[in-house]
Amino acid sequence: MEDVVARLASWLETHAPEVASAFHPGASDEEIAAFEKDLGTALPAGMRALYRWHNGGKGGLIGNRMLMSLSDITRTRQLMNKAVDDGSFKTSNWYRKTWVPFLSNGAGDHLCWDPRGNFSGEPGQVLEFWHTDHDRKVIAPSFDGWLTALVESMEAGIWRLDSDEGVTDDRGFAEFVGTKFPGYPKLAIDSDGKRPKRAAGPPKVDADPTRETKVYNASDRYAVADTITHPSFGTGVVQRVHDTAVDVLFEAGPRTLVHAKGATGGLAKPKPFDHRKGPTRV
């Protein structure tokens, strides 16, 4: 996972330098080991690599969500777990003591790593916690999967720097995650505190037999129902098209590929980022 974090650092330095410069120095192996001992469980490889890179910061890593330091995580968990013990939350589903918040918008809302796998039964999943809302959305089945999808989606052009909201995903990170992990993101608990009925996914798009099969090239532009051959993934059919990426269903599973590389209308020019802006759901 060290290579994934290196790619994250490279993307931020190129496309969001104000955010990249707002991080704190990385945590030492001793600090990470002490944190794991206090937590009572080992961190995923991606989380250890992330905190070796930077131990928190003031800039919004995604949206206005800042990377929390290890000490911030410890303090937040103590406060939240005390609230659980005190019965301060509306229901038992509101917050679980095993959750580990790691991104914060500064207003009490977090992205959490869940080593237990509440709701879905997927230990190690990543989920959203909103302090005023009851719904709980599971973003990805694992931390390493979430981090890898985040970096791949940045490289695919899903994210851009916004002066108000930081690094924002107005091109659909949720859809990108769904191509890597079918069925995600999933709403585990709805606004009424109940488990929602599973919604049917989008229908599969079949290949258009009137079109010739194309050899994949990142600079080419593709359309829904195009057939593509890829040197690693084989032959697949384009399911959805984004500005600079396409979702392709291969025999081994869905993949998101860059397309129209170098076309006009790319990433917005970075602007100064004000981390004092209010909370935004992403």
C-alpha positions, 0 to 999 in steps of 0.5 A, spaced: 500 500 500 506 504 500 505 505 492 498 507 493 499 512 498 505 515 494 500 516 488 495 519 492 501 524 494 503 525 487 496 527 485 495 532 491 502 535 489 500 536 482 492 538 483 491 540 490 498 543 492 494 547 498 491 541 501 498 537 500 502 543 504 497 543 510 498 536 512 502 534 519 509 530 518 508 522 518 507 518 525 513 514 527 512 506 527 513 507 535 507 511 535 503 507 530 504 501 534 502 504 541 496 506 537 494 499 535 496 497 542 491 502 545 486 500 540 486 493 541 487 491 534 492 492 528 491 497 523 490 495 515 496 496 511 493 502 507 492 505 514 499 504 516 502 507 510 497 513 510 499 515 517 507 514 516 505 519 510 502 524 514 499 524 521 493 528 520 493 535 517 488 541 516 487 541 509 481 537 506 483 530 504 476 529 500 471 534 500 472 538 507 474 532 511 480 532 514 485 527 515 485 526 523 491 525 527 492 519 531 491 523 537 485 526 535 482 519 533 484 517 540 480 523 543 474 522 539 473 515 540 474 516 548 468 522 547 464 517 543 464 511 547 463 515 553 456 517 550 455 510 548 456 508 555 451 514 557 446 512 553 446 519 550 445 516 543 438 515 540 439 508 538 444 502 539 445 503 531 447 510 532 454 509 534 458 503 535 464 503 540 469 499 535 469 504 530 475 508 528 474 515 525 479 517 521 476 523 517 473 529 520 469 535 517 470 538 524 463 538 525 462 532 529 461 527 522 466 522 520 468 517 515 470 511 520 474 504 519 469 498 522 474 492 524 467 489 526 463 489 520 457 492 523 450 492 519 453 488 513 458 483 516 464 485 512 469 486 518 474 492 516 469 496 512 469 503 511 462 507 513 459 514 514 457 517 521 453 523 521 452 526 528 445 529 526 442 523 521 441 516 523 442 513 516 449 509 515 452 508 509 457 503 508 462 506 503 467 500 501 468 493 504 475 494 506 480 500 508 485 498 503 479 497 497 477 504 499 484 508 499 485 504 492 479 506 489 480 513 492 487 514 488 484 510 482 478 515 481 483 521 482 487 519 477 481 517 472 479 525 473 473 524 478 476 529 483 478 536 482 480 542 487 474 547 489 475 553 493 469 552 497 469 544 498 476 542 497 478 536 493 471 534 491 468 529 487 462 532 482 463 527 477 461 521 481 466 517 486 460 513 489 459 510 482 466 509 481 466 505 487 460 501 485 464 499 479 470 496 483 465 493 489 458 491 486 453 493 491 457 499 494 456 504 497 450 501 500 445 504 505 446 500 511 441 503 516 436 509 513 433 515 516 428 511 520 433 507 523 431 501 519 435 496 514 432 499 507 430 494 502 436 492 497 435 496 491 436 493 484 442 495 481 442 498 474 441 493 468 447 490 464 449 493 458 450 488 452 455 490 446 452 493 440 454 488 435 454 493 429 460 496 432 467 494 431 471 491 437 476 497 439 483 496 442 483 500 448 487 506 448 487 512 454 486 517 449 480 514 445 473 516 447 468 511 448 461 510 448 456 506 452 455 499 448 462 499 445 466 493 446 474 494 448 479 489 448 484 490 454 491 487 455 490 485 462 483 485 463 481 482 456 474 483 452 469 488 455 463 492 454 462 499 456 457 500 461 457 507 463 461 514 460 464 519 465 467 525 462 474 522 463 473 515 465 469 509 462 466 503 466 467 497 463 464 490 464 469 485 463 469 477 464 473 478 471 469 483 473 468 491 472 473 496 471 474 503 470 478 506 465 481 512 463 478 515 456 479 521 452 485 523 455 488 529 453 481 532 451 479 539 453 475 540 459 479 537 464 481 539 471 479 545 474 485 550 476 487 549 483 484 555 488 486 557 495 482 552 499 479 555 506 478 549 511 473 553 515 467 552 511 462 548 514 460 541 513 458 538 507 456 531 505 460 527 500 
